[in-house]
Amino acid sequence: MARRRIRVRPGKAASLVSFVMGLAFVVIGLVAVIPMAGPFGLLWTGVAAAITVMNGVNAFGKKGVASMEIETEEDGPAGGARQAPAAAPDARERLEQLKELEAAGLITQEEYEEKREEILREL
C-alpha cells in the first residue's frame, strides 16, 4: 500500500483574522501584562508573538504552516503511480459502502437515508 501525507492548514481569511488578533494580544502583553505580571507577562507576550508569526506566515505566505498532517494508505502501486479509475461500483457495492460509512460514524443517519434514496432512485 502506498502512503501519502497530506498537510492541512487554515484558510487565508482565518489566518488573517488570527494574525490581527495575535497582534492585539502582543500589544496587550507589552503594555499591560509585562508591567503587571513580570515573568508571566513575558511568557504571555512570547506565546502571542509565536501565534502571530505562524498566522502571518499562513495569511501572507505561499506555502504556510500546516496545523496538522494526515497520513493515508492507498491501495495500488507505491511510488505515486496511479491506476486507471475503476468502473463505477454497482448499486449493491455503493449501498454497502454507504452502510459502512454510517456504521463508522462518518456520516449521520439523515445523510445515510438521503444518499440511500438517491442510489435507489438511480436503479
N, CA, C and O atoms as a GROMACS GRO file, in nm:
protein
  492
    1MET      N    1   0.084  -0.118   0.000
    1MET     CA    2   0.000   0.000   0.000
    1MET      C    3   0.088   0.125   0.000
    1MET      O    4   0.188   0.131   0.072
    2ALA      N    5   0.052   0.219  -0.078
    2ALA     CA    6   0.125   0.345  -0.083
    2ALA      C    7   0.074   0.437   0.027
    2ALA      O    8  -0.045   0.443   0.055
    3ARG      N    9   0.167   0.508   0.087
    3ARG     CA   10   0.129   0.604   0.191
    3ARG      C   11   0.142   0.744   0.135
    3ARG      O   12   0.234   0.774   0.058
    4ARG      N   13   0.051   0.829   0.174
    4ARG     CA   14   0.055   0.967   0.128
    4ARG      C   15   0.029   1.057   0.247
    4ARG      O   16  -0.062   1.033   0.325
    5ARG      N   17   0.110   1.160   0.261
    5ARG     CA   18   0.095   1.255   0.371
    5ARG      C   19   0.033   1.383   0.316
    5ARG      O   20   0.083   1.442   0.220
    6ILE      N   21  -0.074   1.424   0.379
    6ILE     CA   22  -0.146   1.545   0.338
    6ILE      C   23  -0.130   1.649   0.448
    6ILE      O   24  -0.162   1.622   0.564
    7ARG      N   25  -0.082   1.768   0.412
    7ARG     CA   26  -0.068   1.877   0.508
    7ARG      C   27  -0.191   1.966   0.500
    7ARG      O   28  -0.233   2.006   0.392
    8VAL      N   29  -0.248   1.995   0.615
    8VAL     CA   30  -0.369   2.076   0.621
    8VAL      C   31  -0.336   2.205   0.695
    8VAL      O   32  -0.277   2.202   0.803
    9ARG      N   33  -0.373   2.317   0.637
    9ARG     CA   34  -0.351   2.444   0.704
    9ARG      C   35  -0.477   2.528   0.696
    9ARG      O   36  -0.560   2.506   0.608
   10PRO      N   37  -0.491   2.625   0.787
   10PRO     CA   38  -0.612   2.709   0.785
   10PRO      C   39  -0.617   2.795   0.659
   10PRO      O   40  -0.514   2.817   0.594
   11GLY      N   41  -0.735   2.841   0.625
   11GLY     CA   42  -0.751   2.928   0.510
   11GLY      C   43  -0.690   3.065   0.536
   11GLY      O   44  -0.661   3.102   0.650
   12LYS      N   45  -0.670   3.140   0.429
   12LYS     CA   46  -0.608   3.272   0.440
   12LYS      C   47  -0.691   3.369   0.523
   12LYS      O   48  -0.636   3.446   0.601
   13ALA      N   49  -0.823   3.365   0.508
   13ALA     CA   50  -0.909   3.457   0.583
   13ALA      C   51  -0.901   3.430   0.733
   13ALA      O   52  -0.888   3.522   0.813
   14ALA      N   53  -0.907   3.302   0.771
   14ALA     CA   54  -0.898   3.267   0.913
   14ALA      C   55  -0.761   3.304   0.968
   14ALA      O   56  -0.750   3.351   1.082
   15SER      N   57  -0.657   3.282   0.889
   15SER     CA   58  -0.522   3.316   0.934
   15SER      C   59  -0.505   3.467   0.949
   15SER      O   60  -0.438   3.514   1.041
   16LEU      N   61  -0.567   3.544   0.860
   16LEU     CA   62  -0.557   3.690   0.868
   16LEU      C   63  -0.626   3.741   0.995
   16LEU      O   64  -0.573   3.827   1.064
   17VAL      N   65  -0.744   3.688   1.025
   17VAL     CA   66  -0.814   3.728   1.148
   17VAL      C   67  -0.730   3.692   1.270
   17VAL      O   68  -0.717   3.772   1.362
   18SER      N   69  -0.674   3.572   1.271
   18SER     CA   70  -0.591   3.529   1.383
   18SER      C   71  -0.464   3.612   1.394
   18SER      O   72  -0.416   3.638   1.504
   19PHE      N   73  -0.409   3.653   1.280
   19PHE     CA   74  -0.290   3.739   1.280
   19PHE      C   75  -0.321   3.873   1.347
   19PHE      O   76  -0.244   3.921   1.430
   20VAL      N   77  -0.434   3.934   1.309
   20VAL     CA   78  -0.472   4.063   1.368
   20VAL      C   79  -0.498   4.049   1.518
   20VAL      O   80  -0.456   4.134   1.597
   21MET      N   81  -0.567   3.942   1.557
   21MET     CA   82  -0.593   3.919   1.700
   21MET      C   83  -0.461   3.894   1.774
   21MET      O   84  -0.444   3.940   1.887
   22GLY      N   85  -0.370   3.822   1.711
   22GLY     CA   86  -0.239   3.797   1.772
   22GLY      C   87  -0.164   3.926   1.796
   22GLY      O   88  -0.102   3.944   1.901
   23LEU      N   89  -0.170   4.017   1.697
   23LEU     CA   90  -0.106   4.148   1.715
   23LEU      C   91  -0.164   4.222   1.835
   23LEU      O   92  -0.092   4.283   1.913
   24ALA      N   93  -0.297   4.214   1.849
   24ALA     CA   94  -0.362   4.280   1.962
   24ALA      C   95  -0.313   4.221   2.094
   24ALA      O   96  -0.288   4.295   2.189
   25PHE      N   97  -0.298   4.089   2.101
   25PHE     CA   98  -0.251   4.026   2.225
   25PHE      C   99  -0.104   4.058   2.253
   25PHE      O  100  -0.065   4.067   2.369
   26VAL      N  101  -0.024   4.075   2.150
   26VAL     CA  102   0.116   4.116   2.170
   26VAL      C  103   0.119   4.256   2.230
   26VAL      O  104   0.195   4.283   2.324
   27VAL      N  105   0.038   4.345   2.176
   27VAL     CA  106   0.033   4.482   2.228
   27VAL      C  107  -0.016   4.482   2.373
   27VAL      O  108   0.041   4.551   2.457
   28ILE      N  109  -0.120   4.406   2.402
   28ILE     CA  110  -0.169   4.397   2.540
   28ILE      C  111  -0.060   4.344   2.631
   28ILE      O  112  -0.042   4.392   2.743
   29GLY      N  113   0.014   4.244   2.582
   29GLY     CA  114   0.123   4.189   2.661
   29GLY      C  115   0.230   4.292   2.691
   29GLY      O  116   0.277   4.302   2.804
   30LEU      N  117   0.269   4.368   2.589
   30LEU     CA  118   0.374   4.469   2.607
   30LEU      C  119   0.329   4.583   2.697
   30LEU      O  120   0.406   4.632   2.780
   31VAL      N  121   0.204   4.626   2.681
   31VAL     CA  122   0.156   4.744   2.752
   31VAL      C  123   0.104   4.712   2.892
   31VAL      O  124   0.127   4.790   2.985
   32ALA      N  125   0.036   4.599   2.909
   32ALA     CA  126  -0.029   4.574   3.037
   32ALA      C  127   0.025   4.452   3.112
   32ALA      O  128   0.052   4.461   3.232
   33VAL      N  129   0.041   4.340   3.045
   33VAL     CA  130   0.069   4.216   3.117
   33VAL      C  131   0.213   4.212   3.168
   33VAL      O  132   0.236   4.171   3.282
   34ILE      N  133   0.311   4.253   3.087
   34ILE     CA  134   0.450   4.252   3.134
   34ILE      C  135   0.469   4.344   3.254
   34ILE      O  136   0.528   4.302   3.354
   35PRO      N  137   0.420   4.470   3.248
   35PRO     CA  138   0.439   4.557   3.365
   35PRO      C  139   0.369   4.506   3.492
   35PRO      O  140   0.418   4.528   3.602
   36MET      N  141   0.254   4.439   3.475
   36MET     CA  142   0.179   4.395   3.593
   36MET      C  143   0.221   4.257   3.642
   36MET      O  144   0.219   4.232   3.763
   37ALA      N  145   0.260   4.166   3.551
   37ALA     CA  146   0.282   4.028   3.591
   37ALA      C  147   0.426   3.981   3.574
   37ALA      O  148   0.456   3.866   3.608
   38GLY      N  149   0.513   4.065   3.525
   38GLY     CA  150   0.654   4.030   3.514
   38GLY      C  151   0.681   3.908   3.429
   38GLY      O  152   0.654   3.910   3.309
   39PRO      N  153   0.736   3.799   3.488
   39PRO     CA  154   0.773   3.680   3.411
   39PRO      C  155   0.655   3.618   3.335
   39PRO      O  156   0.671   3.572   3.222
   40PHE      N  157   0.537   3.618   3.397
   40PHE     CA  158   0.421   3.566   3.326
   40PHE      C  159   0.390   3.653   3.204
   40PHE      O  160   0.350   3.602   3.100
   41GLY      N  161   0.409   3.783   3.216
   41GLY     CA  162   0.387   3.874   3.104
   41GLY      C  163   0.480   3.844   2.988
   41GLY      O  164   0.442   3.854   2.871
   42LEU      N  165   0.604   3.808   3.020
   42LEU     CA  166   0.699   3.771   2.914
   42LEU      C  167   0.653   3.644   2.843
   42LEU      O  168   0.659   3.634   2.721
   43LEU      N  169   0.606   3.546   2.921
   43LEU     CA  170   0.555   3.423   2.862
   43LEU      C  171   0.433   3.452   2.774
   43LEU      O  172   0.424   3.404   2.661
   44TRP      N  173   0.340   3.531   2.826
   44TRP     CA  174   0.219   3.570   2.753
   44TRP      C  175   0.256   3.634   2.619
   44TRP      O  176   0.205   3.594   2.514
   45THR      N  177   0.344   3.730   2.624
   45THR     CA  178   0.381   3.805   2.504
   45THR      C  179   0.457   3.715   2.405
   45THR      O  180   0.438   3.725   2.284
   46GLY      N  181   0.542   3.626   2.458
   46GLY     CA  182   0.615   3.534   2.369
   46GLY      C  183   0.522   3.439   2.296
   46GLY      O  184   0.538   3.416   2.176
   47VAL      N  185   0.425   3.383   2.368
   47VAL     CA  186   0.330   3.292   2.306
   47VAL      C  187   0.244   3.367   2.204
   47VAL      O  188   0.218   3.317   2.095
   48ALA      N  189   0.200   3.487   2.240
   48ALA     CA  190   0.120   3.568   2.147
   48ALA      C  191   0.199   3.601   2.022
   48ALA      O  192   0.145   3.601   1.912
   49ALA      N  193   0.328   3.631   2.038
   49ALA     CA  194   0.413   3.662   1.923
   49ALA      C  195   0.429   3.538   1.834
   49ALA      O  196   0.424   3.550   1.712
   50ALA      N  197   0.449   3.420   1.894
   50ALA     CA  198   0.464   3.297   1.815
   50ALA      C  199   0.337   3.268   1.735
   50ALA      O  200   0.344   3.232   1.618
   51ILE      N  201   0.222   3.284   1.799
   51ILE     CA  202   0.094   3.261   1.731
   51ILE      C  203   0.076   3.361   1.618
   51ILE      O  204   0.029   3.327   1.510
   52THR      N  205   0.114   3.485   1.643
   52THR     CA  206   0.102   3.590   1.542
   52THR      C  207   0.190   3.560   1.421
   52THR      O  208   0.146   3.574   1.307
   53VAL      N  209   0.313   3.518   1.446
   53VAL     CA  210   0.405   3.488   1.336
   53VAL      C  211   0.352   3.370   1.254
   53VAL      O  212   0.351   3.376   1.131
   54MET      N  213   0.308   3.263   1.320
   54MET     CA  214   0.256   3.147   1.249
   54MET      C  215   0.137   3.184   1.161
   54MET      O  216   0.128   3.143   1.046
   55ASN      N  217   0.045   3.262   1.216
   55ASN     CA  218  -0.072   3.302   1.137
   55ASN      C  219  -0.036   3.402   1.028
   55ASN      O  220  -0.100   3.404   0.923
   56GLY      N  221   0.066   3.484   1.052
   56GLY     CA  222   0.113   3.574   0.948
   56GLY      C  223   0.171   3.498   0.830
   56GLY      O  224   0.149   3.533   0.715
   57VAL      N  225   0.247   3.393   0.861
   57VAL     CA  226   0.303   3.309   0.754
   57VAL      C  227   0.191   3.243   0.675
   57VAL      O  228   0.198   3.235   0.552
   58ASN      N  229   0.088   3.195   0.743
   58ASN     CA  230  -0.025   3.133   0.673
   58ASN      C  231  -0.104   3.235   0.592
   58ASN      O  232  -0.150   3.205   0.482
   59ALA      N  233  -0.119   3.355   0.646
   59ALA     CA  234  -0.200   3.456   0.577
   59ALA      C  235  -0.128   3.516   0.456
   59ALA      O  236  -0.191   3.543   0.354
   60PHE      N  237   0.003   3.537   0.468
   60PHE     CA  238   0.074   3.611   0.364
   60PHE      C  239   0.172   3.526   0.284
   60PHE      O  240   0.221   3.570   0.180
   61GLY      N  241   0.202   3.405   0.330
   61GLY     CA  242   0.298   3.320   0.261
   61GLY      C  243   0.230   3.228   0.160
   61GLY      O  244   0.108   3.210   0.164
   62LYS      N  245   0.309   3.172   0.071
   62LYS     CA  246   0.253   3.082  -0.030
   62LYS      C  247   0.240   2.940   0.024
   62LYS      O  248   0.140   2.873  -0.002
   63LYS      N  249   0.339   2.894   0.100
   63LYS     CA  250   0.336   2.757   0.149
   63LYS      C  251   0.262   2.746   0.281
   63LYS      O  252   0.177   2.658   0.296
   64GLY      N  253   0.292   2.831   0.376
   64GLY     CA  254   0.222   2.830   0.504
   64GLY      C  255   0.272   2.724   0.600
   64GLY      O  256   0.360   2.645   0.567
   65VAL      N  257   0.215   2.724   0.718
   65VAL     CA  258   0.249   2.630   0.824
   65VAL      C  259   0.130   2.539   0.844
   65VAL      O  260   0.018   2.585   0.868
   66ALA      N  261   0.153   2.408   0.834
   66ALA     CA  262   0.044   2.312   0.849
   66ALA      C  263   0.000   2.306   0.995
   66ALA      O  264   0.084   2.303   1.085
   67SER      N  265  -0.130   2.303   1.017
   67SER     CA  266  -0.181   2.288   1.152
   67SER      C  267  -0.193   2.141   1.190
   67SER      O  268  -0.199   2.108   1.309
   68MET      N  269  -0.197   2.052   1.089
   68MET     CA  270  -0.197   1.909   1.114
   68MET      C  271  -0.159   1.837   0.986
   68MET      O  272  -0.164   1.895   0.877
   69GLU      N  273  -0.121   1.712   1.000
   69GLU     CA  274  -0.090   1.627   0.886
   69GLU      C  275  -0.173   1.501   0.895
   69GLU      O  276  -0.197   1.447   1.003
   70ILE      N  277  -0.216   1.455   0.780
   70ILE     CA  278  -0.294   1.333   0.772
   70ILE      C  279  -0.217   1.235   0.686
   70ILE      O  280  -0.171   1.270   0.577
   71GLU      N  281  -0.201   1.113   0.735
   71GLU     CA  282  -0.134   1.011   0.657
   71GLU      C  283  -0.237   0.910   0.611
   71GLU      O  284  -0.311   0.854   0.692
   72THR      N  285  -0.241   0.888   0.480
   72THR     CA  286  -0.338   0.795   0.425
   72THR      C  287  -0.266   0.676   0.364
   72THR      O  288  -0.150   0.685   0.326
   73GLU      N  289  -0.335   0.565   0.356
   73GLU     CA  290  -0.285   0.448   0.288
   73GLU      C  291  -0.376   0.423   0.169
   73GLU      O  292  -0.499   0.420   0.181
   74GLU      N  293  -0.314   0.405   0.055
   74GLU     CA  294  -0.390   0.383  -0.067
   74GLU      C  295  -0.357   0.246  -0.123
   74GLU      O  296  -0.241   0.205  -0.123
   75ASP      N  297  -0.458   0.177  -0.171
   75ASP     CA  298  -0.433   0.051  -0.240
   75ASP      C  299  -0.371   0.083  -0.376
   75ASP      O  300  -0.402   0.186  -0.436
   76GLY      N  301  -0.286  -0.004  -0.420
   76GLY     CA  302  -0.228   0.017  -0.552
   76GLY      C  303  -0.078   0.026  -0.542
   76GLY      O  304  -0.021   0.012  -0.434
   77PRO      N  305  -0.013   0.050  -0.654
   77PRO     CA  306   0.133   0.053  -0.657
   77PRO      C  307   0.188   0.171  -0.580
   77PRO      O  308   0.129   0.279  -0.578
   78ALA      N  309   0.304   0.148  -0.516
   78ALA     CA  310   0.371   0.255  -0.441
   78ALA      C  311   0.443   0.347  -0.538
   78ALA      O  312   0.451   0.319  -0.657
   79GLY      N  313   0.495   0.455  -0.485
   79GLY     CA  314   0.576   0.546  -0.566
   79GLY      C  315   0.495   0.647  -0.643
   79GLY      O  316   0.548   0.711  -0.734
   80GLY      N  317   0.369   0.662  -0.610
   80GLY     CA  318   0.289   0.766  -0.675
   80GLY      C  319   0.229   0.723  -0.807
   80GLY      O  320   0.157   0.802  -0.868
   81ALA      N  321   0.256   0.600  -0.855
   81ALA     CA  322   0.196   0.555  -0.980
   81ALA      C  323   0.046   0.540  -0.960
   81ALA      O  324   0.002   0.488  -0.858
   82ARG      N  325  -0.029   0.585  -1.056
   82ARG     CA  326  -0.175   0.582  -1.045
   82ARG      C  327  -0.232   0.479  -1.141
   82ARG      O  328  -0.183   0.464  -1.253
   83GLN      N  329  -0.334   0.411  -1.097
   83GLN     CA  330  -0.404   0.319  -1.184
   83GLN      C  331  -0.520   0.393  -1.248
   83GLN      O  332  -0.565   0.496  -1.198
   84ALA      N  333  -0.566   0.339  -1.358
   84ALA     CA  334  -0.684   0.397  -1.420
   84ALA      C  335  -0.801   0.382  -1.325
   84ALA      O  336  -0.810   0.282  -1.255
   85PRO      N  337  -0.891   0.481  -1.320
   85PRO     CA  338  -1.003   0.471  -1.227
   85PRO      C  339  -1.087   0.347  -1.257
   85PRO      O  340  -1.110   0.312  -1.373
   86ALA      N  341  -1.132   0.283  -1.152
   86ALA     CA  342  -1.215   0.164  -1.167
   86ALA      C  343  -1.353   0.206  -1.215
   86ALA      O  344  -1.394   0.320  -1.199
   87ALA      N  345  -1.422   0.111  -1.273
   87ALA     CA  346  -1.559   0.139  -1.316
   87ALA      C  347  -1.643   0.173  -1.194
   87ALA      O  348  -1.614   0.128  -1.083
   88ALA      N  349  -1.746   0.251  -1.215
   88ALA     CA  350  -1.832   0.292  -1.104
   88ALA      C  351  -1.891   0.168  -1.037
   88ALA      O  352  -1.936   0.076  -1.106
   89PRO      N  353  -1.890   0.165  -0.903
   89PRO     CA  354  -1.943   0.048  -0.834
   89PRO      C  355  -2.093   0.035  -0.858
   89PRO      O  356  -2.163   0.134  -0.877
   90ASP      N  357  -2.140  -0.088  -0.857
   90ASP     CA  358  -2.283  -0.109  -0.877
   90ASP      C  359  -2.359  -0.065  -0.751
   90ASP      O  360  -2.299  -0.032  -0.649
   91ALA      N  361  -2.490  -0.067  -0.760
   91ALA     CA  362  -2.573  -0.015  -0.651
   91ALA      C  363  -2.550  -0.092  -0.521
   91ALA      O  364  -2.546  -0.031  -0.414
   92ARG      N  365  -2.533  -0.224  -0.529
   92ARG     CA  366  -2.511  -0.304  -0.408
   92ARG      C  367  -2.382  -0.259  -0.339
   92ARG      O  368  -2.381  -0.239  -0.217
   93GLU      N  369  -2.274  -0.244  -0.415
   93GLU     CA  370  -2.147  -0.201  -0.356
   93GLU      C  371  -2.159  -0.061  -0.294
   93GLU      O  372  -2.108  -0.035  -0.185
   94ARG      N  373  -2.228   0.027  -0.365
   94ARG     CA  374  -2.244   0.163  -0.315
   94ARG      C  375  -2.324   0.164  -0.185
   94ARG      O  376  -2.291   0.237  -0.092
   95LEU      N  377  -2.429   0.083  -0.178
   95LEU     CA  378  -2.510   0.075  -0.057
   95LEU      C  379  -2.430   0.015   0.059
   95LEU      O  380  -2.443   0.059   0.173
   96GLU      N  381  -2.347  -0.086   0.029
   96GLU     CA  382  -2.263  -0.146   0.132
   96GLU      C  383  -2.161  -0.044   0.185
   96GLU      O  384  -2.139  -0.034   0.306
   97GLN      N  385  -2.099   0.031   0.092
   97GLN     CA  386  -2.003   0.134   0.134
   97GLN      C  387  -2.073   0.240   0.218
   97GLN      O  388  -2.019   0.287   0.319
   98LEU      N  389  -2.193   0.277   0.176
   98LEU     CA  390  -2.268   0.378   0.249
   98LEU      C  391  -2.301   0.331   0.391
   98LEU      O  392  -2.291   0.408   0.486
   99LYS      N  393  -2.339   0.205   0.404
   99LYS     CA  394  -2.371   0.148   0.536
   99LYS      C  395  -2.246   0.146   0.624
   99LYS      O  396  -2.254   0.174   0.743
  100GLU      N  397  -2.130   0.113   0.565
  100GLU     CA  398  -2.004   0.113   0.640
  100GLU      C  399  -1.971   0.254   0.692
  100GLU      O  400  -1.928   0.270   0.806
  101LEU      N  401  -1.992   0.355   0.607
  101LEU     CA  402  -1.967   0.493   0.649
  101LEU      C  403  -2.056   0.533   0.765
  101LEU      O  404  -2.013   0.597   0.860
  102GLU      N  405  -2.182   0.492   0.756
  102GLU     CA  406  -2.277   0.526   0.863
  102GLU      C  407  -2.242   0.452   0.991
  102GLU      O  408  -2.248   0.509   1.100
  103ALA      N  409  -2.205   0.324   0.978
  103ALA     CA  410  -2.169   0.244   1.096
  103ALA      C  411  -2.043   0.297   1.164
  103ALA      O  412  -2.030   0.290   1.286
  104ALA      N  413  -1.951   0.351   1.084
  104ALA     CA  414  -1.827   0.406   1.139
  104ALA      C  415  -1.847   0.546   1.197
  104ALA      O  416  -1.755   0.601   1.257
  105GLY      N  417  -1.965   0.602   1.180
  105GLY     CA  418  -1.993   0.735   1.234
  105GLY      C  419  -1.939   0.847   1.148
  105GLY      O  420  -1.929   0.961   1.194
  106LEU      N  421  -1.905   0.817   1.023
  106LEU     CA  422  -1.851   0.920   0.934
  106LEU      C  423  -1.959   1.003   0.868
  106LEU      O  424  -1.934   1.114   0.823
  107ILE      N  425  -2.080   0.950   0.863
  107ILE     CA  426  -2.196   1.026   0.814
  107ILE      C  427  -2.310   1.005   0.912
  107ILE      O  428  -2.314   0.905   0.984
  108THR      N  429  -2.403   1.099   0.913
  108THR     CA  430  -2.517   1.089   1.004
  108THR      C  431  -2.624   0.997   0.946
  108THR      O  432  -2.619   0.960   0.828
  109GLN      N  433  -2.720   0.960   1.030
  109GLN     CA  434  -2.830   0.876   0.985
  109GLN      C  435  -2.909   0.946   0.875
  109GLN      O  436  -2.952   0.882   0.779
  110GLU      N  437  -2.928   1.078   0.888
  110GLU     CA  438  -3.002   1.154   0.786
  110GLU      C  439  -2.927   1.152   0.653
  110GLU      O  440  -2.987   1.133   0.547
  111GLU      N  441  -2.794   1.172   0.658
  111GLU     CA  442  -2.714   1.168   0.535
  111GLU      C  443  -2.721   1.030   0.471
  111GLU      O  444  -2.729   1.016   0.349
  112TYR      N  445  -2.717   0.927   0.556
  112TYR     CA  446  -2.726   0.790   0.506
  112TYR      C  447  -2.858   0.769   0.432
  112TYR      O  448  -2.859   0.717   0.320
  113GLU      N  449  -2.968   0.810   0.494
  113GLU     CA  450  -3.100   0.790   0.432
  113GLU      C  451  -3.112   0.866   0.301
  113GLU      O  452  -3.163   0.813   0.202
  114GLU      N  453  -3.064   0.992   0.298
  114GLU     CA  454  -3.072   1.072   0.175
  114GLU      C  455  -2.994   1.006   0.062
  114GLU      O  456  -3.046   0.993  -0.049
  115LYS      N  457  -2.870   0.964   0.089
  115LYS     CA  458  -2.787   0.905  -0.014
  115LYS      C  459  -2.842   0.769  -0.056
  115LYS      O  460  -2.835   0.733  -0.174
  116ARG      N  461  -2.896   0.693   0.038
  116ARG     CA  462  -2.955   0.563   0.007
  116ARG      C  463  -3.071   0.579  -0.090
  116ARG      O  464  -3.082   0.505  -0.188
  117GLU      N  465  -3.159   0.677  -0.063
  117GLU     CA  466  -3.271   0.702  -0.152
  117GLU      C  467  -3.223   0.745  -0.290
  117GLU      O  468  -3.282   0.706  -0.391
  118GLU      N  469  -3.117   0.826  -0.294
  118GLU     CA  470  -3.062   0.871  -0.422
  118GLU      C  471  -3.010   0.752  -0.503
  118GLU      O  472  -3.035   0.744  -0.623
  119ILE      N  473  -2.939   0.661  -0.438
  119ILE     CA  474  -2.886   0.543  -0.508
  119ILE      C  475  -3.000   0.457  -0.558
  119ILE      O  476  -2.995   0.408  -0.671
  120LEU      N  477  -3.103   0.438  -0.477
  120LEU     CA  478  -3.216   0.354  -0.518
  120LEU      C  479  -3.294   0.418  -0.633
  120LEU      O  480  -3.346   0.346  -0.718
  121ARG      N  481  -3.304   0.552  -0.637
  121ARG     CA  482  -3.372   0.620  -0.748
  121ARG      C  483  -3.299   0.599  -0.880
  121ARG      O  484  -3.361   0.599  -0.986
  122GLU      N  485  -3.166   0.581  -0.874
  122GLU     CA  486  -3.087   0.564  -0.997
  122GLU      C  487  -3.107   0.427  -1.060
  122GLU      O  488  -3.066   0.406  -1.174
  123LEU      N  489  -3.168   0.333  -0.987
  123LEU     CA  490  -3.187   0.198  -1.042
  123LEU      C  491  -3.293   0.196  -1.150
  123LEU      O  492  -3.322   0.091  -1.207
   0.00000   0.00000   0.00000
